[in-house]
Amino acid sequence: MEGMIVLSRKEAHRARVMRELTAGRIALREAAGVMRVCYRQAKRIRKRFLKKDIEGLVHGNRGRIPANAMESSLRDRIFSLHEENYYDFNDTHFTEKLEECEGIVTSRETVRQILRTRGTKAKRRRRPPRHRRRRPPKERKGIMVQWDGSPHHWFGLNNPPCCLLNVVDDADNDLLAGLFVPAESSEGYLRLMAMLLEYHGIPLSAYHDRHTSLTRSDDYWSLEEQLQGFQYPTHVGRVLEELGIESIKALSAQAKGRVERKNGVLQDRMIPEMRLKGIQDIQTANQWLENEYIKRHNARFTKKAEKEGSAFTPISKEQIYHTVAFAYEATVGNDNCVRLGGLIIDIPPGKNGRSFAKRKVLVRQHLDGKWTVWLHKEKIANHAATEFKEPVRSWKRRDTKPNSRAKEALQVYIASKPAPPQRGHFPFAVKGTY
């Protein structure tokens, strides 16, 4: 070795110890203790120092290229692939795509080093987590599911945003179902629920936020609600009750952290993958999500539940069709018709030509748009499919006191939402149900 020799701090410290040792001022065993090496290693260091002086203290591999080092051409190719095709993938996702699509097997750390040393910043900033009390996962699959909506520019900033509804099992982090919809709504959650029931069955409980499609957020209590001590539920809440699913409302986003983290993972991975496949509309995205992505995602992220088995209860497609639907209470008119806004449903005569006039009936609009009318558990009428129209709750003055300013709720079904009245308007379902 010629020219200047650069020593590390440890090597410079060893040089001082070796000078003291060769001068006879300290013993070899004492020198080994100072250098924090064993006695035999201290003898080897002294031997190299006596043979090559300070040069003998320099590590023999310094300046050499490691035998397992990646070739510079391959490093250049990985960097070029990231900048040209995978620029919006995170390090781990990009590493997986290199093996899956490009046939390049390497580690995430190698990829990270290649990108960071060439000036490519990490996709997301890593922040230290705030201290929160962790709730342990449920022991068995199907005991609890968490669902949420994630509004985002899923098809890029040049396309309008939409919402991904997804449901996650609390026990093993399994993505049970997902659905792209224009916006978070009752219809979207009912369709997501139908998918969950068809693919897996009925869970014991559902953990969700306080979105108005899922839970009442108003302060209006009808007289019946005051007498019974609780407000009528939303469309989705009513279906949960009919299916025997306990509805648990989260008071913060962190409380349902598993589905919130799932939203982050899905945004991080699905957006670049859909860009590569050229997916830019909801219908194509839903087909790709159901047929391809969910299986691949679960193979990567699903964890093993503490206990084997499932708490999901099977349910038939017929039960799903009749239960997971919008529902409204109505009164049959003297002409044996049910009127909901501009919709008129004729009810055929019953047994022995009986009339249903003045009877309270339940009118359901199913997820295929078709209508059925029910008297208790008997179906008495059908109607062809119509477009889904948002139900609203309107307000009117009480007739008992003409000069009174008090108002009461009136259930209506109209084609479009009017301008909000003084106290607003809300979706509803069965009698008094929002």
C-alpha positions, 0 to 999 in steps of 0.5 A: 500500500503506497501513499497516505493511509486512512485509519478509522477511529478504532484502527487509530486506537489500536495503533496507539495500543500497539505502540504501548505494547511494543514499547513494553509499557503494557502487557499483551493481556492488558492490551487485549482488554483495552482493545476489547478483543480476546487474547488470541485476537490480540496476538494476531493484531500484534503479529500484523503490526510487527510485520507491516506496522500501521498498514497491518491494522487496516482491514484486508477487504478495504477497497475491494468489491464484495463477491455478492455485490450487484453489477452496476449495469443491473443497478442502472436497470433497476433505477431506470425501471423505477423512474420510467414505469414504477415511479409511484410504487413504494420500495417494498411494492417495487421490489415485489414487482421486480420479481413478479414482472421483470424477473429480478430477484433482490432485497428491499434494502438493496432497492432502497439503497439504489434509489436513495443514493441516486436522489429518489426520495421515499414515497411516504414520510415515516413519522413516529407513531403516537402512543395509543392503547392497542386493542388485541385482534379478535380470536377467530375469523368472523367475530368482528369485521371493520368497514370503511370508505376511502374517498381518493383520486383512485384513477389519477389526478386527471380523473374525478375522485371516487370512493373505495368501500372495503371490509376487513376481518379483525382477526386476520386482516383479511380483505373480505370484499371491496367495491368502488362507488362514486361516493360513500352512500347507503346504496354502496354499503348495502352492495358491499354488505351483499358481497360480504354475505355472499362470499363469507356469511354473516359476521357477529359484529361490524365496527364502523365510523359514524357516517350518516349512511351507517348511523343517525347523526341528527337530534330529532326524536319522534314521539314514538322514538321518545316512548321506546327510548331509541331512534330508528336506524338508517337503511344499513343499520336496519339491515344489520339489525335484521341479520343480527349483526351487532353495530359498533360505532367507532369514536375516532379513526384510530379506534378502527385502525386496522381498516384505516391502515388497510385504506393506506395500503390499498391507496399505496398499492392499487393506484400504481397497479391500476395505472400500469393496467390502464384502468380508469373507470369504476366498472373495470376497477371493480372487475379487476378488484374482485377477480384478481387483486383481492386474492393476491393482496390477501396472500401477501398481507393476511395473518393467521388468526389466534384460533382456527375456524370461522364465526361466519354464519352461512346465508342463502342468496335468496335471503340476501336478496330480500334482506339487503334492500331499501325499505319504506313504510307506506299506507295503501290508498283506496284504489289499492295503490302504494304511492312513493313520490312519483312511483305508483305500485298497483296491488292486485286483489288478495284472497277472495278479492279482498282489498288492502286499502288503508293497510300499513305495508312495507315496500322494499326496493332491492339492489337490482332496482325491483320493488316488492310490497309486503304485508307482514311476511306475505308478499302482495305485489311486485313492480318493475325495476326503477332507478335508485332515487335518494329517499329524504326526510322532509318537514311540515307544520303540525295541523293541530295548532295552525299558529305553532312553529313546531314541526314534525317529520314526514317520510317521503320518497322523491326523485331528487333532493330539494334544497334543505329546509330549516332543519335539514333532510335525512335518508330514512328506511322503515317507519321513522327510519332514516 
